């Protein structure tokens, strides 16, 4: 596993944690702002790491 794959998996995990907090009220100690922040930054990370990963696979 290279670092681009690990980064992509980490970004997906961050996004899933944010979505879990948004759709369920079980993590009430975490502010809703943090959930939105996780979703946005995780999505940006998924896009950036996905583009880097697929560009490196073509070459």
N, CA, C and O atoms as a CHARMM CRD file, in Angstrom:
* protein
*
  236
    1    1 UNK  N      0.85200  -1.18500   0.00000 PROA 1      0.00000
    2    1 UNK  CA     0.00000   0.00000   0.00000 PROA 1      0.00000
    3    1 UNK  C      0.88500   1.23100   0.00000 PROA 1      0.00000
    4    1 UNK  O      1.75600   1.38200   0.85600 PROA 1      0.00000
    5    2 UNK  N      0.65700   2.10200  -0.95700 PROA 2      0.00000
    6    2 UNK  CA     1.44000   3.33300  -0.97800 PROA 2      0.00000
    7    2 UNK  C      0.71200   4.44100  -0.20800 PROA 2      0.00000
    8    2 UNK  O     -0.41100   4.25500   0.25900 PROA 2      0.00000
    9    3 UNK  N      1.36400   5.57300  -0.09000 PROA 3      0.00000
   10    3 UNK  CA     0.81600   6.65100   0.73400 PROA 3      0.00000
   11    3 UNK  C     -0.44000   7.26500   0.11900 PROA 3      0.00000
   12    3 UNK  O     -1.28700   7.79100   0.84300 PROA 3      0.00000
   13    4 UNK  N     -0.57200   7.20600  -1.20700 PROA 4      0.00000
   14    4 UNK  CA    -1.77900   7.75800  -1.84000 PROA 4      0.00000
   15    4 UNK  C     -3.00600   6.92700  -1.50000 PROA 4      0.00000
   16    4 UNK  O     -4.09100   7.47200  -1.29600 PROA 4      0.00000
   17    5 UNK  N     -2.84000   5.62300  -1.43900 PROA 5      0.00000
   18    5 UNK  CA    -3.95000   4.74600  -1.07700 PROA 5      0.00000
   19    5 UNK  C     -4.33900   4.94100   0.38500 PROA 5      0.00000
   20    5 UNK  O     -5.52500   4.97000   0.71500 PROA 5      0.00000
   21    6 UNK  N     -3.36500   5.07100   1.24000 PROA 6      0.00000
   22    6 UNK  CA    -3.63300   5.29900   2.66300 PROA 6      0.00000
   23    6 UNK  C     -4.33200   6.64400   2.85300 PROA 6      0.00000
   24    6 UNK  O     -5.24800   6.75800   3.66700 PROA 6      0.00000
   25    7 UNK  N     -3.90800   7.64800   2.11500 PROA 7      0.00000
   26    7 UNK  CA    -4.55400   8.95600   2.19500 PROA 7      0.00000
   27    7 UNK  C     -5.99700   8.91300   1.73100 PROA 7      0.00000
   28    7 UNK  O     -6.86400   9.55500   2.32300 PROA 7      0.00000
   29    8 UNK  N     -6.25700   8.15600   0.67000 PROA 8      0.00000
   30    8 UNK  CA    -7.62200   8.01900   0.16700 PROA 8      0.00000
   31    8 UNK  C     -8.50500   7.30100   1.18000 PROA 8      0.00000
   32    8 UNK  O     -9.63800   7.71900   1.41700 PROA 8      0.00000
   33    9 UNK  N     -8.00600   6.24000   1.77200 PROA 9      0.00000
   34    9 UNK  CA    -8.77000   5.50300   2.78300 PROA 9      0.00000
   35    9 UNK  C     -9.02000   6.37800   4.01300 PROA 9      0.00000
   36    9 UNK  O    -10.10600   6.34100   4.59200 PROA 9      0.00000
   37   10 UNK  N     -8.02700   7.15700   4.40900 PROA 10     0.00000
   38   10 UNK  CA    -8.20300   8.06700   5.54000 PROA 10     0.00000
   39   10 UNK  C     -9.24400   9.13700   5.27300 PROA 10     0.00000
   40   10 UNK  O    -10.03400   9.48000   6.15300 PROA 10     0.00000
   41   11 UNK  N     -9.24500   9.66300   4.06300 PROA 11     0.00000
   42   11 UNK  CA   -10.23900  10.68100   3.70700 PROA 11     0.00000
   43   11 UNK  C    -11.64600  10.10400   3.69100 PROA 11     0.00000
   44   11 UNK  O    -12.59600  10.75500   4.12500 PROA 11     0.00000
   45   12 UNK  N    -11.77400   8.88700   3.19200 PROA 12     0.00000
   46   12 UNK  CA   -13.08600   8.22400   3.20900 PROA 12     0.00000
   47   12 UNK  C    -13.54300   8.01100   4.64800 PROA 12     0.00000
   48   12 UNK  O    -14.71600   8.21500   4.96200 PROA 12     0.00000
   49   13 UNK  N    -12.62900   7.60300   5.51900 PROA 13     0.00000
   50   13 UNK  CA   -12.96900   7.38100   6.92500 PROA 13     0.00000
   51   13 UNK  C    -13.42600   8.67900   7.59600 PROA 13     0.00000
   52   13 UNK  O    -14.40700   8.67400   8.34000 PROA 13     0.00000
   53   14 UNK  N    -12.73400   9.77800   7.34400 PROA 14     0.00000
   54   14 UNK  CA   -13.11500  11.06900   7.92400 PROA 14     0.00000
   55   14 UNK  C    -14.50100  11.48500   7.44500 PROA 14     0.00000
   56   14 UNK  O    -15.30700  11.98500   8.23000 PROA 14     0.00000
   57   15 UNK  N    -14.78000  11.27700   6.15600 PROA 15     0.00000
   58   15 UNK  CA   -16.09100  11.63000   5.61400 PROA 15     0.00000
   59   15 UNK  C    -17.18600  10.76700   6.23100 PROA 15     0.00000
   60   15 UNK  O    -18.26300  11.26800   6.55300 PROA 15     0.00000
   61   16 UNK  N    -16.91800   9.47900   6.39800 PROA 16     0.00000
   62   16 UNK  CA   -17.91800   8.57700   6.98100 PROA 16     0.00000
   63   16 UNK  C    -18.20600   8.95700   8.43300 PROA 16     0.00000
   64   16 UNK  O    -19.35800   8.91400   8.86400 PROA 16     0.00000
   65   17 UNK  N    -17.19000   9.32000   9.17900 PROA 17     0.00000
   66   17 UNK  CA   -17.39900   9.73900  10.57200 PROA 17     0.00000
   67   17 UNK  C    -18.26500  11.00000  10.61700 PROA 17     0.00000
   68   17 UNK  O    -19.16600  11.09900  11.45000 PROA 17     0.00000
   69   18 UNK  N    -18.00300  11.95300   9.73700 PROA 18     0.00000
   70   18 UNK  CA   -18.82700  13.16200   9.68800 PROA 18     0.00000
   71   18 UNK  C    -20.26100  12.87200   9.30200 PROA 18     0.00000
   72   18 UNK  O    -21.19000  13.42800   9.88700 PROA 18     0.00000
   73   19 UNK  N    -20.45100  11.99200   8.30600 PROA 19     0.00000
   74   19 UNK  CA   -21.80900  11.63400   7.89000 PROA 19     0.00000
   75   19 UNK  C    -22.54200  10.86500   8.98700 PROA 19     0.00000
   76   19 UNK  O    -23.74500  11.04300   9.17600 PROA 19     0.00000
   77   20 UNK  N    -21.81800  10.01400   9.70700 PROA 20     0.00000
   78   20 UNK  CA   -22.42800   9.26200  10.80800 PROA 20     0.00000
   79   20 UNK  C    -22.93100  10.21200  11.89000 PROA 20     0.00000
   80   20 UNK  O    -24.02300  10.02900  12.42800 PROA 20     0.00000
   81   21 UNK  N    -22.13400  11.21800  12.20000 PROA 21     0.00000
   82   21 UNK  CA   -22.54600  12.19300  13.21800 PROA 21     0.00000
   83   21 UNK  C    -23.73200  13.01300  12.73200 PROA 21     0.00000
   84   21 UNK  O    -24.61800  13.35600  13.51400 PROA 21     0.00000
   85   22 UNK  N    -23.74600  13.32800  11.43900 PROA 22     0.00000
   86   22 UNK  CA   -24.82100  14.14500  10.89600 PROA 22     0.00000
   87   22 UNK  C    -26.15100  13.39400  10.89100 PROA 22     0.00000
   88   22 UNK  O    -27.18500  13.97100  11.22900 PROA 22     0.00000
   89   23 UNK  N    -26.13900  12.11500  10.51300 PROA 23     0.00000
   90   23 UNK  CA   -27.37500  11.35800  10.37400 PROA 23     0.00000
   91   23 UNK  C    -27.83600  10.67400  11.65000 PROA 23     0.00000
   92   23 UNK  O    -29.00700  10.31100  11.76600 PROA 23     0.00000
   93   24 UNK  N    -26.94500  10.49400  12.60200 PROA 24     0.00000
   94   24 UNK  CA   -27.36600   9.90800  13.87300 PROA 24     0.00000
   95   24 UNK  C    -27.01800  10.88600  14.99400 PROA 24     0.00000
   96   24 UNK  O    -26.05800  11.65000  14.89300 PROA 24     0.00000
   97   25 UNK  N    -27.77600  10.85000  16.00900 PROA 25     0.00000
   98   25 UNK  CA   -27.55200  11.76100  17.12900 PROA 25     0.00000
   99   25 UNK  C    -26.78000  11.07500  18.25700 PROA 25     0.00000
  100   25 UNK  O    -26.80500  11.54600  19.39400 PROA 25     0.00000
  101   26 UNK  N    -26.09500   9.97100  17.95700 PROA 26     0.00000
  102   26 UNK  CA   -25.42600   9.22800  19.02000 PROA 26     0.00000
  103   26 UNK  C    -24.15300   9.92300  19.50600 PROA 26     0.00000
  104   26 UNK  O    -23.77700   9.77300  20.66900 PROA 26     0.00000
  105   27 UNK  N    -23.49100  10.67400  18.64200 PROA 27     0.00000
  106   27 UNK  CA   -22.27300  11.38200  19.04800 PROA 27     0.00000
  107   27 UNK  C    -22.62300  12.82700  19.42300 PROA 27     0.00000
  108   27 UNK  O    -22.16700  13.77200  18.77900 PROA 27     0.00000
  109   28 UNK  N    -23.41500  12.98200  20.44400 PROA 28     0.00000
  110   28 UNK  CA   -23.91000  14.31200  20.79300 PROA 28     0.00000
  111   28 UNK  C    -22.84000  15.20000  21.41900 PROA 28     0.00000
  112   28 UNK  O    -23.02600  16.41300  21.50800 PROA 28     0.00000
  113   29 UNK  N    -21.72000  14.61700  21.85400 PROA 29     0.00000
  114   29 UNK  CA   -20.67100  15.44100  22.44500 PROA 29     0.00000
  115   29 UNK  C    -19.90300  16.21900  21.37600 PROA 29     0.00000
  116   29 UNK  O    -19.25500  17.22000  21.68100 PROA 29     0.00000
  117   30 UNK  N    -19.97700  15.76200  20.13300 PROA 30     0.00000
  118   30 UNK  CA   -19.30200  16.44700  19.03100 PROA 30     0.00000
  119   30 UNK  C    -20.23400  17.50300  18.45200 PROA 30     0.00000
  120   30 UNK  O    -21.36500  17.18200  18.08900 PROA 30     0.00000
  121   31 UNK  N    -19.79200  18.75300  18.35500 PROA 31     0.00000
  122   31 UNK  CA   -20.64800  19.78200  17.76600 PROA 31     0.00000
  123   31 UNK  C    -20.96000  19.48200  16.29500 PROA 31     0.00000
  124   31 UNK  O    -20.17500  18.84100  15.59500 PROA 31     0.00000
  125   32 UNK  N    -22.09800  19.95000  15.85700 PROA 32     0.00000
  126   32 UNK  CA   -22.52900  19.71600  14.48300 PROA 32     0.00000
  127   32 UNK  C    -21.59200  20.38900  13.48600 PROA 32     0.00000
  128   32 UNK  O    -21.43800  19.91500  12.36100 PROA 32     0.00000
  129   33 UNK  N    -20.96700  21.48800  13.89100 PROA 33     0.00000
  130   33 UNK  CA   -20.01400  22.18700  13.02800 PROA 33     0.00000
  131   33 UNK  C    -18.84400  21.27900  12.67500 PROA 33     0.00000
  132   33 UNK  O    -18.36300  21.29500  11.54200 PROA 33     0.00000
  133   34 UNK  N    -18.39200  20.49600  13.62800 PROA 34     0.00000
  134   34 UNK  CA   -17.27200  19.58600  13.39300 PROA 34     0.00000
  135   34 UNK  C    -17.66900  18.50700  12.39400 PROA 34     0.00000
  136   34 UNK  O    -16.85600  18.10400  11.56200 PROA 34     0.00000
  137   35 UNK  N    -18.91400  18.03500  12.46700 PROA 35     0.00000
  138   35 UNK  CA   -19.38500  17.03500  11.50500 PROA 35     0.00000
  139   35 UNK  C    -19.35500  17.60300  10.08800 PROA 35     0.00000
  140   35 UNK  O    -18.90600  16.93400   9.15800 PROA 35     0.00000
  141   36 UNK  N    -19.83500  18.84200   9.92300 PROA 36     0.00000
  142   36 UNK  CA   -19.78800  19.46100   8.60100 PROA 36     0.00000
  143   36 UNK  C    -18.34500  19.66900   8.14200 PROA 36     0.00000
  144   36 UNK  O    -18.04000  19.49400   6.96200 PROA 36     0.00000
  145   37 UNK  N    -17.47300  20.03400   9.04900 PROA 37     0.00000
  146   37 UNK  CA   -16.06300  20.22200   8.72400 PROA 37     0.00000
  147   37 UNK  C    -15.42700  18.90900   8.27100 PROA 37     0.00000
  148   37 UNK  O    -14.66000  18.89100   7.30900 PROA 37     0.00000
  149   38 UNK  N    -15.74100  17.81700   8.95700 PROA 38     0.00000
  150   38 UNK  CA   -15.23000  16.50100   8.56200 PROA 38     0.00000
  151   38 UNK  C    -15.73700  16.11400   7.17600 PROA 38     0.00000
  152   38 UNK  O    -14.97400  15.59900   6.35900 PROA 38     0.00000
  153   39 UNK  N    -17.00100  16.35600   6.90900 PROA 39     0.00000
  154   39 UNK  CA   -17.57100  15.99000   5.61300 PROA 39     0.00000
  155   39 UNK  C    -16.91100  16.77600   4.48700 PROA 39     0.00000
  156   39 UNK  O    -16.54000  16.20300   3.46300 PROA 39     0.00000
  157   40 UNK  N    -16.76400  18.07200   4.67100 PROA 40     0.00000
  158   40 UNK  CA   -16.20200  18.91800   3.62000 PROA 40     0.00000
  159   40 UNK  C    -14.72700  18.59100   3.38000 PROA 40     0.00000
  160   40 UNK  O    -14.31000  18.39700   2.23800 PROA 40     0.00000
  161   41 UNK  N    -13.94600  18.53200   4.44800 PROA 41     0.00000
  162   41 UNK  CA   -12.51700  18.25700   4.26800 PROA 41     0.00000
  163   41 UNK  C    -12.27100  16.83000   3.79700 PROA 41     0.00000
  164   41 UNK  O    -11.34500  16.58200   3.02500 PROA 41     0.00000
  165   42 UNK  N    -13.08500  15.90000   4.25000 PROA 42     0.00000
  166   42 UNK  CA   -12.95100  14.52300   3.78200 PROA 42     0.00000
  167   42 UNK  C    -13.26100  14.39200   2.30800 PROA 42     0.00000
  168   42 UNK  O    -12.58500  13.65500   1.59100 PROA 42     0.00000
  169   43 UNK  N    -14.28200  15.10500   1.84800 PROA 43     0.00000
  170   43 UNK  CA   -14.64100  15.06500   0.43100 PROA 43     0.00000
  171   43 UNK  C    -13.54300  15.68400  -0.42500 PROA 43     0.00000
  172   43 UNK  O    -13.22600  15.17000  -1.49800 PROA 43     0.00000
  173   44 UNK  N    -12.96500  16.77900   0.04200 PROA 44     0.00000
  174   44 UNK  CA   -11.84900  17.39400  -0.68400 PROA 44     0.00000
  175   44 UNK  C    -10.66600  16.42800  -0.73400 PROA 44     0.00000
  176   44 UNK  O    -10.00800  16.30700  -1.76800 PROA 44     0.00000
  177   45 UNK  N    -10.39700  15.75100   0.36100 PROA 45     0.00000
  178   45 UNK  CA    -9.31600  14.77200   0.40100 PROA 45     0.00000
  179   45 UNK  C     -9.56100  13.59000  -0.51600 PROA 45     0.00000
  180   45 UNK  O     -8.63200  13.09600  -1.15500 PROA 45     0.00000
  181   46 UNK  N    -10.81300  13.12700  -0.58800 PROA 46     0.00000
  182   46 UNK  CA   -11.14800  12.02800  -1.49000 PROA 46     0.00000
  183   46 UNK  C    -10.89500  12.43900  -2.93600 PROA 46     0.00000
  184   46 UNK  O    -10.31100  11.67800  -3.70700 PROA 46     0.00000
  185   47 UNK  N    -11.32800  13.62600  -3.29900 PROA 47     0.00000
  186   47 UNK  CA   -11.12500  14.09600  -4.67000 PROA 47     0.00000
  187   47 UNK  C     -9.64100  14.24500  -4.99700 PROA 47     0.00000
  188   47 UNK  O     -9.18400  13.76200  -6.03300 PROA 47     0.00000
  189   48 UNK  N     -8.89600  14.90100  -4.13500 PROA 48     0.00000
  190   48 UNK  CA    -7.47300  15.15100  -4.39700 PROA 48     0.00000
  191   48 UNK  C     -6.67600  13.84900  -4.42300 PROA 48     0.00000
  192   48 UNK  O     -5.87200  13.63600  -5.33000 PROA 48     0.00000
  193   49 UNK  N     -6.88800  12.98400  -3.44700 PROA 49     0.00000
  194   49 UNK  CA    -6.14600  11.72300  -3.40400 PROA 49     0.00000
  195   49 UNK  C     -6.57200  10.77400  -4.52000 PROA 49     0.00000
  196   49 UNK  O     -5.74600  10.02800  -5.04600 PROA 49     0.00000
  197   50 UNK  N     -7.83800  10.79700  -4.88100 PROA 50     0.00000
  198   50 UNK  CA    -8.30600   9.96000  -5.97900 PROA 50     0.00000
  199   50 UNK  C     -7.70000  10.38200  -7.30400 PROA 50     0.00000
  200   50 UNK  O     -7.29600   9.53800  -8.10400 PROA 50     0.00000
  201   51 UNK  N     -7.63600  11.68400  -7.53700 PROA 51     0.00000
  202   51 UNK  CA    -7.02700  12.18300  -8.77400 PROA 51     0.00000
  203   51 UNK  C     -5.54700  11.81700  -8.82000 PROA 51     0.00000
  204   51 UNK  O     -5.05500  11.35400  -9.84900 PROA 51     0.00000
  205   52 UNK  N     -4.84100  12.01800  -7.72400 PROA 52     0.00000
  206   52 UNK  CA    -3.42100  11.66800  -7.68200 PROA 52     0.00000
  207   52 UNK  C     -3.19100  10.17600  -7.88300 PROA 52     0.00000
  208   52 UNK  O     -2.25900   9.77300  -8.58000 PROA 52     0.00000
  209   53 UNK  N     -4.03800   9.36300  -7.27300 PROA 53     0.00000
  210   53 UNK  CA    -3.88200   7.91900  -7.38000 PROA 53     0.00000
  211   53 UNK  C     -4.12200   7.44000  -8.80600 PROA 53     0.00000
  212   53 UNK  O     -3.34900   6.63700  -9.33100 PROA 53     0.00000
  213   54 UNK  N     -5.18700   7.92700  -9.43400 PROA 54     0.00000
  214   54 UNK  CA    -5.48800   7.45600 -10.78400 PROA 54     0.00000
  215   54 UNK  C     -4.53800   8.01800 -11.82700 PROA 54     0.00000
  216   54 UNK  O     -4.29500   7.37500 -12.84800 PROA 54     0.00000
  217   55 UNK  N     -3.99600   9.20900 -11.59000 PROA 55     0.00000
  218   55 UNK  CA    -2.99200   9.73800 -12.50900 PROA 55     0.00000
  219   55 UNK  C     -1.69000   8.93700 -12.42500 PROA 55     0.00000
  220   55 UNK  O     -1.02300   8.72300 -13.43700 PROA 55     0.00000
  221   56 UNK  N     -1.33500   8.50200 -11.23200 PROA 56     0.00000
  222   56 UNK  CA    -0.09600   7.72300 -11.07700 PROA 56     0.00000
  223   56 UNK  C     -0.26300   6.30700 -11.63600 PROA 56     0.00000
  224   56 UNK  O      0.72700   5.69100 -12.03100 PROA 56     0.00000
  225   57 UNK  N     -1.47800   5.78100 -11.67800 PROA 57     0.00000
  226   57 UNK  CA    -1.71500   4.44500 -12.22400 PROA 57     0.00000
  227   57 UNK  C     -1.62000   4.45300 -13.74600 PROA 57     0.00000
  228   57 UNK  O     -1.26900   3.43000 -14.33600 PROA 57     0.00000
  229   58 UNK  N     -1.92200   5.58000 -14.40400 PROA 58     0.00000
  230   58 UNK  CA    -1.90100   5.65700 -15.86400 PROA 58     0.00000
  231   58 UNK  C     -0.47700   5.62500 -16.40100 PROA 58     0.00000
  232   58 UNK  O     -0.22700   5.08800 -17.48000 PROA 58     0.00000
  233   59 UNK  N      0.44700   6.19400 -15.65500 PROA 59     0.00000
  234   59 UNK  CA     1.83100   6.29700 -16.14200 PROA 59     0.00000
  235   59 UNK  C      2.59200   5.01700 -15.92000 PROA 59     0.00000
  236   59 UNK  O      3.76900   4.93000 -16.27000 PROA 59     0.00000
